[in-house]
Amino acid sequence: MTEQEKLNKETVLRFNKEVLENGNIDAIYEIIHPEFINHTAKGSAPGPQGIIDFTVNVLRKALTDIKVEIHDQVIENDKVVTRKTVYGTHVGTFMGIAPSGKKAGIDIIDIITLNNGQYTEHWSIRDVQDLIAQSSKN
């Protein structure tokens, strides 16, 4: 693994810990490039603002006690692919799924392109079946 690939891996791990788990807005400005494009969230604001909008206004309103478990990472050149599960208590609506008040997980595969230690592009696949299952048990 090259030094750049190590930096890219560390940046992705930092994003998951500091931003997703801890809600650190300052870290978003350090990690997300001003011209960042989120290909998965069509219509979201470019740059850090799009990540802030999702993290603060969507994810952290839907889940509390967020923990991220990294299952696998594949690093090649400027891309990091991460298979992970985001766990939390489902207290607010997420992607149209009513809150269950129960612990649940969202399985995710992220593909991140980085440049000089910053996210420049993002693609994602999310599996929200656990949220749906928990919600339907109410």
N, C-alpha and C positions, 0 to 999 in steps of 0.2 A: 504494500500500500504506500503510495507516495505521500509526501508531507501535505500536499493540497487535499488529497483524499481524506487524510486524518483530520485536517481542519474542518472539512465538510461534514464528516461524521460527528465530530464534537459539536458543531453548530446545530445540527439536527437534534442531537441529544439535549443540548441546552434549550432549544426551542420547546421541546416537549416538557422538560422539567420546569423551566422558569416561566414560560408563557402559558402553556395549557394547564399544568398543575397549580402553579402559584399565581397566575394572573398578573405577571410583572409587565406592565405597559412599557416601561423604560427599555426592557430587553427587546421588545418588538421593534423599536426604532433602531436598535443596534443590529438586529438580525435581518430585518426585512429591507431590501433595497427600495429606494424611492420609486423605482419604475416596476416593481414587482407585479406580476400578473398571476391571478388565481384562475386557472382554466376551468376548474370545477365549479366555482361560484360565479357563474355568468352574471354580469351586471354589478358585481361588487366593486367598490372603489379600488383603484390601483394603489400600490405602495402599502405602507404601514396601516393606513386608515382602514383598508378592507379587512385586515387581520384584527384590528381593534374592534371593528363593528361585529365581526363574527365571535371573537373571544368574549367580549364584554356583553354584547346585546343578545347573543344567541346561546352559545355554549354555557357560559357561567350562569345564565338565568335558568337554563334547563337542568344543569347538573351541579350538585354541590359535592364537596369532598372528592374532587377529581384526582385520580391517579392514572398514570400512563404506564402500561407494561409493554416494553419493546420485546417482540418475539424474534424478529429477524431484521437484519439490515444488509443490503447489498450496495456497495460503493464502487462506482466506476467513473473515472474522470470527474466531470462536474455534476454528476447525478448521484443522489442517495435515495434508495428505495427502502421504505420502512414498513414492516407489517407489525401492527400494534393493536392494543385494545385500550380504549379510554373508558375507565370505570368511574361511576359516581352515583349519587342518589338522584333519581329522576323527579325533580320538583317543579319543573316548568315545561311548557310545550316545546318540543324539538322536532323540526321538520314535519309539523302537523300531527305529531304523536302526543296525545294528552299525557300529563304527568301521572305516574303511578305511586310516587312516594317511596319506591323501592330501589334497592341497589340494582344497577344494570350496567351493561357494557356495550360499547360500540366498537366493532371490529373495523379496522381501517388499513388500507394500503395507500401510502403516500409516495409520490414521486416528486422529488424536489431537485431543481437545478439551482446551483449556487455559483456565485462569482465573488472572489475575494472574501469568502466567509459570510456572504449574505445571500438570502433566498432571492432568486430572480423569477422563478416560475414554479407553479404547483399544479399537480393533478392528483386526484384522490378517488378512491372507491370506498364507500362506507356501507357497512352492513348493520342496519338498525333493528334486526329481527329480535334481539334480546329486549330492546325497549318496547317493541310492539307486543311481545309475549307478556312482559311484566304489566303493561298497560291493560291488556285484555283480561288479566286475572282480577282486576278490580270489580 
